[in-house]
Amino acid sequence: MRPNTVIMPRELTAENGAKCLLSGEFSVGHFIECGYCDEGDAKIDPDGDYEECELCEGQGEVHIEIPIDWPTIKAIYAMAVKHLAK
Ligand SMILES: [Zn+2]
């Protein structure tokens, strides 16, 4: 049977390999307003017909992934150690 606890470093650092291992591995999804159209309408002429924006495919917003930065990953880990370490 696997034990419920493991031996882990107290801190994530570059020296123990954590920075290389975890940097860029996590992100959060977010929608931002598309800057290339008017709510999905990409027509240049104000009296022109509706033209679907190619960038956002007519959605008016674009989904982006924002990476979780290294200081934040370290902070999350540090709080877990603080409260869960025995
Ligand atoms: Zn657009």
PDB file of the backbone (N, CA, C, O) and the ligand in Angstrom, with CONECT records:
HET     ZN  A 101       1
ATOM      1  N   MET A   1       0.836  -1.204   0.000  1.00  0.00           N
ATOM      2  CA  MET A   1       0.000   0.000   0.000  1.00  0.00           C
ATOM      3  C   MET A   1       0.870   1.252   0.000  1.00  0.00           C
ATOM      4  O   MET A   1       1.898   1.307   0.674  1.00  0.00           O
ATOM      5  N   ARG A   2       0.453   2.236  -0.748  1.00  0.00           N
ATOM      6  CA  ARG A   2       1.244   3.479  -0.799  1.00  0.00           C
ATOM      7  C   ARG A   2       1.035   4.291   0.470  1.00  0.00           C
ATOM      8  O   ARG A   2      -0.086   4.391   0.968  1.00  0.00           O
ATOM      9  N   PRO A   3       2.121   4.876   0.999  1.00  0.00           N
ATOM     10  CA  PRO A   3       1.968   5.717   2.193  1.00  0.00           C
ATOM     11  C   PRO A   3       1.231   7.017   1.865  1.00  0.00           C
ATOM     12  O   PRO A   3       1.230   7.470   0.720  1.00  0.00           O
ATOM     13  N   ASN A   4       0.605   7.610   2.885  1.00  0.00           N
ATOM     14  CA  ASN A   4      -0.128   8.865   2.682  1.00  0.00           C
ATOM     15  C   ASN A   4       0.768  10.096   2.667  1.00  0.00           C
ATOM     16  O   ASN A   4       0.338  11.177   2.265  1.00  0.00           O
ATOM     17  N   THR A   5       1.983   9.936   3.095  1.00  0.00           N
ATOM     18  CA  THR A   5       2.894  11.084   3.119  1.00  0.00           C
ATOM     19  C   THR A   5       4.134  10.773   2.296  1.00  0.00           C
ATOM     20  O   THR A   5       4.518   9.618   2.115  1.00  0.00           O
ATOM     21  N   VAL A   6       4.746  11.847   1.801  1.00  0.00           N
ATOM     22  CA  VAL A   6       5.994  11.719   1.055  1.00  0.00           C
ATOM     23  C   VAL A   6       6.975  12.750   1.594  1.00  0.00           C
ATOM     24  O   VAL A   6       6.573  13.741   2.204  1.00  0.00           O
ATOM     25  N   ILE A   7       8.232  12.520   1.372  1.00  0.00           N
ATOM     26  CA  ILE A   7       9.235  13.501   1.784  1.00  0.00           C
ATOM     27  C   ILE A   7       9.446  14.462   0.615  1.00  0.00           C
ATOM     28  O   ILE A   7       9.825  14.071  -0.489  1.00  0.00           O
ATOM     29  N   MET A   8       9.184  15.732   0.909  1.00  0.00           N
ATOM     30  CA  MET A   8       9.291  16.761  -0.128  1.00  0.00           C
ATOM     31  C   MET A   8      10.138  17.901   0.397  1.00  0.00           C
ATOM     32  O   MET A   8      10.236  18.093   1.609  1.00  0.00           O
ATOM     33  N   PRO A   9      10.757  18.666  -0.504  1.00  0.00           N
ATOM     34  CA  PRO A   9      11.513  19.831  -0.031  1.00  0.00           C
ATOM     35  C   PRO A   9      10.569  20.858   0.604  1.00  0.00           C
ATOM     36  O   PRO A   9       9.393  20.951   0.250  1.00  0.00           O
ATOM     37  N   ARG A  10      11.120  21.626   1.552  1.00  0.00           N
ATOM     38  CA  ARG A  10      10.331  22.647   2.233  1.00  0.00           C
ATOM     39  C   ARG A  10       9.966  23.782   1.282  1.00  0.00           C
ATOM     40  O   ARG A  10       8.911  24.404   1.414  1.00  0.00           O
ATOM     41  N   GLU A  11      10.844  24.041   0.331  1.00  0.00           N
ATOM     42  CA  GLU A  11      10.685  25.164  -0.588  1.00  0.00           C
ATOM     43  C   GLU A  11      10.926  24.703  -2.015  1.00  0.00           C
ATOM     44  O   GLU A  11      11.735  23.808  -2.256  1.00  0.00           O
ATOM     45  N   LEU A  12      10.225  25.313  -2.958  1.00  0.00           N
ATOM     46  CA  LEU A  12      10.546  25.074  -4.370  1.00  0.00           C
ATOM     47  C   LEU A  12      11.633  26.069  -4.769  1.00  0.00           C
ATOM     48  O   LEU A  12      11.499  27.272  -4.547  1.00  0.00           O
ATOM     49  N   THR A  13      12.696  25.561  -5.353  1.00  0.00           N
ATOM     50  CA  THR A  13      13.793  26.444  -5.771  1.00  0.00           C
ATOM     51  C   THR A  13      14.303  25.998  -7.136  1.00  0.00           C
ATOM     52  O   THR A  13      13.940  24.936  -7.643  1.00  0.00           O
ATOM     53  N   ALA A  14      15.150  26.835  -7.712  1.00  0.00           N
ATOM     54  CA  ALA A  14      15.828  26.443  -8.949  1.00  0.00           C
ATOM     55  C   ALA A  14      16.810  25.317  -8.651  1.00  0.00           C
ATOM     56  O   ALA A  14      17.003  24.409  -9.458  1.00  0.00           O
ATOM     57  N   GLU A  15      17.430  25.397  -7.464  1.00  0.00           N
ATOM     58  CA  GLU A  15      18.474  24.430  -7.097  1.00  0.00           C
ATOM     59  C   GLU A  15      17.924  23.009  -6.963  1.00  0.00           C
ATOM     60  O   GLU A  15      18.594  22.053  -7.353  1.00  0.00           O
ATOM     61  N   ASN A  16      16.734  22.861  -6.427  1.00  0.00           N
ATOM     62  CA  ASN A  16      16.208  21.500  -6.293  1.00  0.00           C
ATOM     63  C   ASN A  16      15.455  21.029  -7.541  1.00  0.00           C
ATOM     64  O   ASN A  16      14.810  19.980  -7.534  1.00  0.00           O
ATOM     65  N   GLY A  17      15.548  21.821  -8.603  1.00  0.00           N
ATOM     66  CA  GLY A  17      15.000  21.389  -9.895  1.00  0.00           C
ATOM     67  C   GLY A  17      13.559  21.766 -10.130  1.00  0.00           C
ATOM     68  O   GLY A  17      13.025  21.566 -11.221  1.00  0.00           O
ATOM     69  N   ALA A  18      12.917  22.324  -9.087  1.00  0.00           N
ATOM     70  CA  ALA A  18      11.478  22.607  -9.195  1.00  0.00           C
ATOM     71  C   ALA A  18      11.177  23.699 -10.221  1.00  0.00           C
ATOM     72  O   ALA A  18      10.185  23.616 -10.946  1.00  0.00           O
ATOM     73  N   LYS A  19      12.026  24.711 -10.282  1.00  0.00           N
ATOM     74  CA  LYS A  19      11.764  25.822 -11.202  1.00  0.00           C
ATOM     75  C   LYS A  19      11.721  25.326 -12.644  1.00  0.00           C
ATOM     76  O   LYS A  19      10.812  25.665 -13.403  1.00  0.00           O
ATOM     77  N   CYS A  20      12.696  24.537 -13.004  1.00  0.00           N
ATOM     78  CA  CYS A  20      12.777  23.975 -14.364  1.00  0.00           C
ATOM     79  C   CYS A  20      11.584  23.049 -14.626  1.00  0.00           C
ATOM     80  O   CYS A  20      11.011  23.041 -15.716  1.00  0.00           O
ATOM     81  N   LEU A  21      11.231  22.282 -13.615  1.00  0.00           N
ATOM     82  CA  LEU A  21      10.164  21.286 -13.753  1.00  0.00           C
ATOM     83  C   LEU A  21       8.778  21.922 -13.889  1.00  0.00           C
ATOM     84  O   LEU A  21       7.953  21.454 -14.675  1.00  0.00           O
ATOM     85  N   LEU A  22       8.523  22.984 -13.128  1.00  0.00           N
ATOM     86  CA  LEU A  22       7.161  23.501 -12.998  1.00  0.00           C
ATOM     87  C   LEU A  22       6.879  24.797 -13.766  1.00  0.00           C
ATOM     88  O   LEU A  22       5.720  25.122 -14.027  1.00  0.00           O
ATOM     89  N   SER A  23       7.932  25.536 -14.128  1.00  0.00           N
ATOM     90  CA  SER A  23       7.706  26.804 -14.828  1.00  0.00           C
ATOM     91  C   SER A  23       7.014  26.556 -16.159  1.00  0.00           C
ATOM     92  O   SER A  23       7.440  25.713 -16.948  1.00  0.00           O
ATOM     93  N   GLY A  24       5.950  27.295 -16.395  1.00  0.00           N
ATOM     94  CA  GLY A  24       5.238  27.182 -17.667  1.00  0.00           C
ATOM     95  C   GLY A  24       4.249  26.019 -17.724  1.00  0.00           C
ATOM     96  O   GLY A  24       3.606  25.812 -18.752  1.00  0.00           O
ATOM     97  N   GLU A  25       4.120  25.272 -16.656  1.00  0.00           N
ATOM     98  CA  GLU A  25       3.244  24.093 -16.657  1.00  0.00           C
ATOM     99  C   GLU A  25       1.786  24.429 -16.341  1.00  0.00           C
ATOM    100  O   GLU A  25       0.890  23.638 -16.637  1.00  0.00           O
ATOM    101  N   PHE A  26       1.546  25.587 -15.748  1.00  0.00           N
ATOM    102  CA  PHE A  26       0.194  25.928 -15.309  1.00  0.00           C
ATOM    103  C   PHE A  26      -0.259  27.246 -15.929  1.00  0.00           C
ATOM    104  O   PHE A  26       0.541  28.159 -16.130  1.00  0.00           O
ATOM    105  N   SER A  27      -1.540  27.328 -16.225  1.00  0.00           N
ATOM    106  CA  SER A  27      -2.078  28.575 -16.755  1.00  0.00           C
ATOM    107  C   SER A  27      -3.556  28.663 -16.411  1.00  0.00           C
ATOM    108  O   SER A  27      -4.185  27.672 -16.041  1.00  0.00           O
ATOM    109  N   VAL A  28      -4.097  29.872 -16.541  1.00  0.00           N
ATOM    110  CA  VAL A  28      -5.532  30.046 -16.364  1.00  0.00           C
ATOM    111  C   VAL A  28      -6.116  30.598 -17.661  1.00  0.00           C
ATOM    112  O   VAL A  28      -5.511  31.447 -18.316  1.00  0.00           O
ATOM    113  N   GLY A  29      -7.286  30.111 -18.018  1.00  0.00           N
ATOM    114  CA  GLY A  29      -7.959  30.582 -19.214  1.00  0.00           C
ATOM    115  C   GLY A  29      -8.700  31.882 -18.931  1.00  0.00           C
ATOM    116  O   GLY A  29      -9.244  32.073 -17.843  1.00  0.00           O
ATOM    117  N   HIS A  30      -8.717  32.775 -19.920  1.00  0.00           N
ATOM    118  CA  HIS A  30      -9.341  34.061 -19.721  1.00  0.00           C
ATOM    119  C   HIS A  30      -9.849  34.570 -21.064  1.00  0.00           C
ATOM    120  O   HIS A  30      -9.208  34.351 -22.092  1.00  0.00           O
ATOM    121  N   PHE A  31     -10.997  35.250 -21.064  1.00  0.00           N
ATOM    122  CA  PHE A  31     -11.497  35.855 -22.293  1.00  0.00           C
ATOM    123  C   PHE A  31     -11.217  37.351 -22.258  1.00  0.00           C
ATOM    124  O   PHE A  31     -11.513  38.026 -21.272  1.00  0.00           O
ATOM    125  N   ILE A  32     -10.646  37.861 -23.343  1.00  0.00           N
ATOM    126  CA  ILE A  32     -10.445  39.305 -23.455  1.00  0.00           C
ATOM    127  C   ILE A  32     -11.179  39.799 -24.702  1.00  0.00           C
ATOM    128  O   ILE A  32     -11.412  39.053 -25.653  1.00  0.00           O
ATOM    129  N   GLU A  33     -11.528  41.066 -24.662  1.00  0.00           N
ATOM    130  CA  GLU A  33     -12.233  41.653 -25.800  1.00  0.00           C
ATOM    131  C   GLU A  33     -11.320  41.638 -27.026  1.00  0.00           C
ATOM    132  O   GLU A  33     -10.139  41.971 -26.929  1.00  0.00           O
ATOM    133  N   CYS A  34     -11.861  41.255 -28.162  1.00  0.00           N
ATOM    134  CA  CYS A  34     -11.087  41.247 -29.407  1.00  0.00           C
ATOM    135  C   CYS A  34     -10.833  42.688 -29.827  1.00  0.00           C
ATOM    136  O   CYS A  34     -11.766  43.488 -29.907  1.00  0.00           O
ATOM    137  N   GLY A  35      -9.582  43.019 -30.094  1.00  0.00           N
ATOM    138  CA  GLY A  35      -9.240  44.395 -30.452  1.00  0.00           C
ATOM    139  C   GLY A  35      -9.339  44.681 -31.936  1.00  0.00           C
ATOM    140  O   GLY A  35      -9.029  45.792 -32.368  1.00  0.00           O
ATOM    141  N   TYR A  36      -9.766  43.697 -32.734  1.00  0.00           N
ATOM    142  CA  TYR A  36      -9.740  43.867 -34.188  1.00  0.00           C
ATOM    143  C   TYR A  36     -11.114  43.989 -34.815  1.00  0.00           C
ATOM    144  O   TYR A  36     -11.244  44.006 -36.038  1.00  0.00           O
ATOM    145  N   CYS A  37     -12.138  44.074 -33.981  1.00  0.00           N
ATOM    146  CA  CYS A  37     -13.484  44.128 -34.562  1.00  0.00           C
ATOM    147  C   CYS A  37     -14.438  44.790 -33.572  1.00  0.00           C
ATOM    148  O   CYS A  37     -14.063  45.158 -32.459  1.00  0.00           O
ATOM    149  N   ASP A  38     -15.677  44.924 -34.017  1.00  0.00           N
ATOM    150  CA  ASP A  38     -16.709  45.458 -33.147  1.00  0.00           C
ATOM    151  C   ASP A  38     -17.647  44.309 -32.808  1.00  0.00           C
ATOM    152  O   ASP A  38     -18.572  44.016 -33.565  1.00  0.00           O
ATOM    153  N   GLU A  39     -17.420  43.679 -31.709  1.00  0.00           N
ATOM    154  CA  GLU A  39     -18.199  42.523 -31.254  1.00  0.00           C
ATOM    155  C   GLU A  39     -18.334  41.446 -32.340  1.00  0.00           C
ATOM    156  O   GLU A  39     -19.405  40.874 -32.542  1.00  0.00           O
ATOM    157  N   GLY A  40     -17.236  41.195 -33.017  1.00  0.00           N
ATOM    158  CA  GLY A  40     -17.211  40.130 -34.011  1.00  0.00           C
ATOM    159  C   GLY A  40     -17.407  40.605 -35.439  1.00  0.00           C
ATOM    160  O   GLY A  40     -17.200  39.850 -36.389  1.00  0.00           O
ATOM    161  N   ASP A  41     -17.811  41.874 -35.587  1.00  0.00           N
ATOM    162  CA  ASP A  41     -18.040  42.439 -36.910  1.00  0.00           C
ATOM    163  C   ASP A  41     -16.783  43.180 -37.362  1.00  0.00           C
ATOM    164  O   ASP A  41     -16.385  44.177 -36.760  1.00  0.00           O
ATOM    165  N   ALA A  42     -16.168  42.678 -38.431  1.00  0.00           N
ATOM    166  CA  ALA A  42     -14.893  43.237 -38.866  1.00  0.00           C
ATOM    167  C   ALA A  42     -15.040  44.202 -40.052  1.00  0.00           C
ATOM    168  O   ALA A  42     -14.040  44.546 -40.683  1.00  0.00           O
ATOM    169  N   LYS A  43     -16.240  44.634 -40.358  1.00  0.00           N
ATOM    170  CA  LYS A  43     -16.400  45.538 -41.518  1.00  0.00           C
ATOM    171  C   LYS A  43     -15.691  46.870 -41.256  1.00  0.00           C
ATOM    172  O   LYS A  43     -15.747  47.425 -40.158  1.00  0.00           O
ATOM    173  N   ILE A  44     -15.029  47.356 -42.295  1.00  0.00           N
ATOM    174  CA  ILE A  44     -14.292  48.607 -42.161  1.00  0.00           C
ATOM    175  C   ILE A  44     -15.225  49.784 -42.437  1.00  0.00           C
ATOM    176  O   ILE A  44     -15.238  50.770 -41.700  1.00  0.00           O
ATOM    177  N   ASP A  45     -16.003  49.663 -43.513  1.00  0.00           N
ATOM    178  CA  ASP A  45     -16.970  50.689 -43.874  1.00  0.00           C
ATOM    179  C   ASP A  45     -18.168  50.614 -42.913  1.00  0.00           C
ATOM    180  O   ASP A  45     -18.803  49.564 -42.812  1.00  0.00           O
ATOM    181  N   PRO A  46     -18.482  51.699 -42.214  1.00  0.00           N
ATOM    182  CA  PRO A  46     -19.589  51.651 -41.238  1.00  0.00           C
ATOM    183  C   PRO A  46     -20.939  51.282 -41.857  1.00  0.00           C
ATOM    184  O   PRO A  46     -21.817  50.781 -41.155  1.00  0.00           O
ATOM    185  N   ASP A  47     -21.118  51.522 -43.162  1.00  0.00           N
ATOM    186  CA  ASP A  47     -22.378  51.166 -43.811  1.00  0.00           C
ATOM    187  C   ASP A  47     -22.294  49.814 -44.521  1.00  0.00           C
ATOM    188  O   ASP A  47     -23.256  49.377 -45.152  1.00  0.00           O
ATOM    189  N   GLY A  48     -21.148  49.161 -44.414  1.00  0.00           N
ATOM    190  CA  GLY A  48     -20.964  47.885 -45.111  1.00  0.00           C
ATOM    191  C   GLY A  48     -21.715  46.757 -44.434  1.00  0.00           C
ATOM    192  O   GLY A  48     -22.271  46.908 -43.347  1.00  0.00           O
ATOM    193  N   ASP A  49     -21.712  45.625 -45.110  1.00  0.00           N
ATOM    194  CA  ASP A  49     -22.377  44.443 -44.560  1.00  0.00           C
ATOM    195  C   ASP A  49     -21.530  43.855 -43.438  1.00  0.00           C
ATOM    196  O   ASP A  49     -20.338  44.132 -43.309  1.00  0.00           O
ATOM    197  N   TYR A  50     -22.192  43.042 -42.643  1.00  0.00           N
ATOM    198  CA  TYR A  50     -21.490  42.349 -41.556  1.00  0.00           C
ATOM    199  C   TYR A  50     -20.399  41.463 -42.146  1.00  0.00           C
ATOM    200  O   TYR A  50     -20.615  40.747 -43.124  1.00  0.00           O
ATOM    201  N   GLU A  51     -19.244  41.529 -41.537  1.00  0.00           N
ATOM    202  CA  GLU A  51     -18.149  40.663 -41.979  1.00  0.00           C
ATOM    203  C   GLU A  51     -17.535  40.037 -40.735  1.00  0.00           C
ATOM    204  O   GLU A  51     -17.066  40.731 -39.833  1.00  0.00           O
ATOM    205  N   GLU A  52     -17.550  38.726 -40.711  1.00  0.00           N
ATOM    206  CA  GLU A  52     -17.073  38.054 -39.507  1.00  0.00           C
ATOM    207  C   GLU A  52     -15.575  38.271 -39.309  1.00  0.00           C
ATOM    208  O   GLU A  52     -14.777  38.112 -40.233  1.00  0.00           O
ATOM    209  N   CYS A  53     -15.221  38.632 -38.097  1.00  0.00           N
ATOM    210  CA  CYS A  53     -13.815  38.859 -37.751  1.00  0.00           C
ATOM    211  C   CYS A  53     -13.065  37.523 -37.808  1.00  0.00           C
ATOM    212  O   CYS A  53     -13.514  36.521 -37.251  1.00  0.00           O
ATOM    213  N   GLU A  54     -11.930  37.528 -38.483  1.00  0.00           N
ATOM    214  CA  GLU A  54     -11.148  36.288 -38.617  1.00  0.00           C
ATOM    215  C   GLU A  54     -10.439  35.924 -37.320  1.00  0.00           C
ATOM    216  O   GLU A  54     -10.254  34.750 -36.998  1.00  0.00           O
ATOM    217  N   LEU A  55     -10.048  36.956 -36.585  1.00  0.00           N
ATOM    218  CA  LEU A  55      -9.279  36.689 -35.358  1.00  0.00           C
ATOM    219  C   LEU A  55     -10.129  35.991 -34.296  1.00  0.00           C
ATOM    220  O   LEU A  55      -9.703  35.001 -33.701  1.00  0.00           O
ATOM    221  N   CYS A  56     -11.326  36.514 -34.067  1.00  0.00           N
ATOM    222  CA  CYS A  56     -12.159  35.941 -32.999  1.00  0.00           C
ATOM    223  C   CYS A  56     -13.300  35.096 -33.558  1.00  0.00           C
ATOM    224  O   CYS A  56     -14.147  34.619 -32.803  1.00  0.00           O
ATOM    225  N   GLU A  57     -13.324  34.911 -34.869  1.00  0.00           N
ATOM    226  CA  GLU A  57     -14.360  34.126 -35.551  1.00  0.00           C
ATOM    227  C   GLU A  57     -15.762  34.631 -35.208  1.00  0.00           C
ATOM    228  O   GLU A  57     -16.701  33.853 -35.036  1.00  0.00           O
ATOM    229  N   GLY A  58     -15.872  35.946 -35.115  1.00  0.00           N
ATOM    230  CA  GLY A  58     -17.178  36.565 -34.892  1.00  0.00           C
ATOM    231  C   GLY A  58     -17.671  36.525 -33.460  1.00  0.00           C
ATOM    232  O   GLY A  58     -18.813  36.892 -33.183  1.00  0.00           O
ATOM    233  N   GLN A  59     -16.816  36.080 -32.543  1.00  0.00           N
ATOM    234  CA  GLN A  59     -17.242  35.968 -31.144  1.00  0.00           C
ATOM    235  C   GLN A  59     -17.125  37.295 -30.383  1.00  0.00           C
ATOM    236  O   GLN A  59     -17.806  37.505 -29.379  1.00  0.00           O
ATOM    237  N   GLY A  60     -16.262  38.178 -30.868  1.00  0.00           N
ATOM    238  CA  GLY A  60     -16.074  39.457 -30.180  1.00  0.00           C
ATOM    239  C   GLY A  60     -15.098  39.383 -29.021  1.00  0.00           C
ATOM    240  O   GLY A  60     -14.713  40.407 -28.457  1.00  0.00           O
ATOM    241  N   GLU A  61     -14.708  38.194 -28.674  1.00  0.00           N
ATOM    242  CA  GLU A  61     -13.705  38.040 -27.619  1.00  0.00           C
ATOM    243  C   GLU A  61     -12.797  36.869 -27.963  1.00  0.00           C
ATOM    244  O   GLU A  61     -13.151  35.970 -28.726  1.00  0.00           O
ATOM    245  N   VAL A  62     -11.628  36.918 -27.375  1.00  0.00           N
ATOM    246  CA  VAL A  62     -10.594  35.943 -27.688  1.00  0.00           C
ATOM    247  C   VAL A  62     -10.199  35.224 -26.399  1.00  0.00           C
ATOM    248  O   VAL A  62     -10.005  35.849 -25.356  1.00  0.00           O
ATOM    249  N   HIS A  63     -10.086  33.916 -26.490  1.00  0.00           N
ATOM    250  CA  HIS A  63      -9.661  33.132 -25.320  1.00  0.00           C
ATOM    251  C   HIS A  63      -8.147  33.098 -25.265  1.00  0.00           C
ATOM    252  O   HIS A  63      -7.485  32.742 -26.240  1.00  0.00           O
ATOM    253  N   ILE A  64      -7.608  33.470 -24.122  1.00  0.00           N
ATOM    254  CA  ILE A  64      -6.158  33.418 -23.960  1.00  0.00           C
ATOM    255  C   ILE A  64      -5.825  32.597 -22.720  1.00  0.00           C
ATOM    256  O   ILE A  64      -6.637  32.466 -21.804  1.00  0.00           O
ATOM    257  N   GLU A  65      -4.634  32.055 -22.713  1.00  0.00           N
ATOM    258  CA  GLU A  65      -4.134  31.313 -21.551  1.00  0.00           C
ATOM    259  C   GLU A  65      -3.053  32.173 -20.891  1.00  0.00           C
ATOM    260  O   GLU A  65      -2.053  32.529 -21.513  1.00  0.00           O
ATOM    261  N   ILE A  66      -3.278  32.488 -19.641  1.00  0.00           N
ATOM    262  CA  ILE A  66      -2.306  33.304 -18.910  1.00  0.00           C
ATOM    263  C   ILE A  66      -1.467  32.374 -18.044  1.00  0.00           C
ATOM    264  O   ILE A  66      -2.001  31.703 -17.161  1.00  0.00           O
ATOM    265  N   PRO A  67      -0.169  32.328 -18.283  1.00  0.00           N
ATOM    266  CA  PRO A  67       0.668  31.424 -17.479  1.00  0.00           C
ATOM    267  C   PRO A  67       0.739  31.865 -16.023  1.00  0.00           C
ATOM    268  O   PRO A  67       0.766  33.057 -15.719  1.00  0.00           O
ATOM    269  N   ILE A  68       0.768  30.876 -15.129  1.00  0.00           N
ATOM    270  CA  ILE A  68       0.983  31.163 -13.713  1.00  0.00           C
ATOM    271  C   ILE A  68       2.482  31.359 -13.522  1.00  0.00           C
ATOM    272  O   ILE A  68       3.276  30.478 -13.852  1.00  0.00           O
ATOM    273  N   ASP A  69       2.859  32.496 -12.999  1.00  0.00           N
ATOM    274  CA  ASP A  69       4.294  32.779 -12.904  1.00  0.00           C
ATOM    275  C   ASP A  69       4.950  32.010 -11.750  1.00  0.00           C
ATOM    276  O   ASP A  69       4.288  31.523 -10.833  1.00  0.00           O
ATOM    277  N   TRP A  70       6.249  31.929 -11.837  1.00  0.00           N
ATOM    278  CA  TRP A  70       7.041  31.162 -10.882  1.00  0.00           C
ATOM    279  C   TRP A  70       6.839  31.629  -9.431  1.00  0.00           C
ATOM    280  O   TRP A  70       6.650  30.781  -8.559  1.00  0.00           O
ATOM    281  N   PRO A  71       6.869  32.932  -9.136  1.00  0.00           N
ATOM    282  CA  PRO A  71       6.630  33.355  -7.744  1.00  0.00           C
ATOM    283  C   PRO A  71       5.277  32.873  -7.199  1.00  0.00           C
ATOM    284  O   PRO A  71       5.172  32.553  -6.015  1.00  0.00           O
ATOM    285  N   THR A  72       4.259  32.820  -8.039  1.00  0.00           N
ATOM    286  CA  THR A  72       2.945  32.355  -7.596  1.00  0.00           C
ATOM    287  C   THR A  72       2.955  30.852  -7.317  1.00  0.00           C
ATOM    288  O   THR A  72       2.373  30.395  -6.333  1.00  0.00           O
ATOM    289  N   ILE A  73       3.613  30.091  -8.180  1.00  0.00           N
ATOM    290  CA  ILE A  73       3.730  28.645  -7.951  1.00  0.00           C
ATOM    291  C   ILE A  73       4.442  28.394  -6.622  1.00  0.00           C
ATOM    292  O   ILE A  73       4.015  27.552  -5.832  1.00  0.00           O
ATOM    293  N   LYS A  74       5.525  29.127  -6.382  1.00  0.00           N
ATOM    294  CA  LYS A  74       6.266  28.978  -5.118  1.00  0.00           C
ATOM    295  C   LYS A  74       5.402  29.339  -3.926  1.00  0.00           C
ATOM    296  O   LYS A  74       5.451  28.668  -2.895  1.00  0.00           O
ATOM    297  N   ALA A  75       4.609  30.395  -4.059  1.00  0.00           N
ATOM    298  CA  ALA A  75       3.760  30.850  -2.957  1.00  0.00           C
ATOM    299  C   ALA A  75       2.690  29.812  -2.617  1.00  0.00           C
ATOM    300  O   ALA A  75       2.404  29.578  -1.443  1.00  0.00           O
ATOM    301  N   ILE A  76       2.108  29.198  -3.623  1.00  0.00           N
ATOM    302  CA  ILE A  76       1.092  28.160  -3.396  1.00  0.00           C
ATOM    303  C   ILE A  76       1.718  26.976  -2.670  1.00  0.00           C
ATOM    304  O   ILE A  76       1.153  26.449  -1.712  1.00  0.00           O
ATOM    305  N   TYR A  77       2.869  26.576  -3.130  1.00  0.00           N
ATOM    306  CA  TYR A  77       3.561  25.449  -2.509  1.00  0.00           C
ATOM    307  C   TYR A  77       3.939  25.780  -1.061  1.00  0.00           C
ATOM    308  O   TYR A  77       3.777  24.958  -0.159  1.00  0.00           O
ATOM    309  N   ALA A  78       4.450  27.007  -0.861  1.00  0.00           N
ATOM    310  CA  ALA A  78       4.858  27.419   0.486  1.00  0.00           C
ATOM    311  C   ALA A  78       3.674  27.373   1.453  1.00  0.00           C
ATOM    312  O   ALA A  78       3.835  26.973   2.606  1.00  0.00           O
ATOM    313  N   MET A  79       2.497  27.775   0.998  1.00  0.00           N
ATOM    314  CA  MET A  79       1.330  27.736   1.874  1.00  0.00           C
ATOM    315  C   MET A  79       0.918  26.295   2.178  1.00  0.00           C
ATOM    316  O   MET A  79       0.508  25.983   3.296  1.00  0.00           O
ATOM    317  N   ALA A  80       1.029  25.430   1.187  1.00  0.00           N
ATOM    318  CA  ALA A  80       0.714  24.017   1.420  1.00  0.00           C
ATOM    319  C   ALA A  80       1.667  23.425   2.451  1.00  0.00           C
ATOM    320  O   ALA A  80       1.243  22.684   3.338  1.00  0.00           O
ATOM    321  N   VAL A  81       2.954  23.751   2.335  1.00  0.00           N
ATOM    322  CA  VAL A  81       3.930  23.239   3.302  1.00  0.00           C
ATOM    323  C   VAL A  81       3.618  23.777   4.698  1.00  0.00           C
ATOM    324  O   VAL A  81       3.651  23.041   5.684  1.00  0.00           O
ATOM    325  N   LYS A  82       3.316  25.066   4.763  1.00  0.00           N
ATOM    326  CA  LYS A  82       3.064  25.707   6.047  1.00  0.00           C
ATOM    327  C   LYS A  82       1.915  25.033   6.783  1.00  0.00           C
ATOM    328  O   LYS A  82       1.977  24.829   7.995  1.00  0.00           O
ATOM    329  N   HIS A  83       0.875  24.691   6.050  1.00  0.00           N
ATOM    330  CA  HIS A  83      -0.325  24.176   6.709  1.00  0.00           C
ATOM    331  C   HIS A  83      -0.410  22.656   6.759  1.00  0.00           C
ATOM    332  O   HIS A  83      -1.139  22.107   7.585  1.00  0.00           O
ATOM    333  N   LEU A  84       0.319  21.971   5.893  1.00  0.00           N
ATOM    334  CA  LEU A  84       0.167  20.529   5.809  1.00  0.00           C
ATOM    335  C   LEU A  84       1.376  19.734   6.274  1.00  0.00           C
ATOM    336  O   LEU A  84       1.272  18.533   6.525  1.00  0.00           O
ATOM    337  N   ALA A  85       2.535  20.404   6.391  1.00  0.00           N
ATOM    338  CA  ALA A  85       3.738  19.673   6.804  1.00  0.00           C
ATOM    339  C   ALA A  85       3.588  19.189   8.234  1.00  0.00           C
ATOM    340  O   ALA A  85       3.084  19.903   9.101  1.00  0.00           O
ATOM    341  N   LYS A  86       4.037  17.961   8.465  1.00  0.00           N
ATOM    342  CA  LYS A  86       3.904  17.382   9.807  1.00  0.00           C
ATOM    343  C   LYS A  86       5.246  17.337  10.495  1.00  0.00           C
ATOM    344  O   LYS A  86       5.340  16.882  11.636  1.00  0.00           O
TER     345      LYS A  86
HETATM  346 ZN    ZN A 101     -12.691  39.992 -33.499  1.00  0.00          ZN2+
END
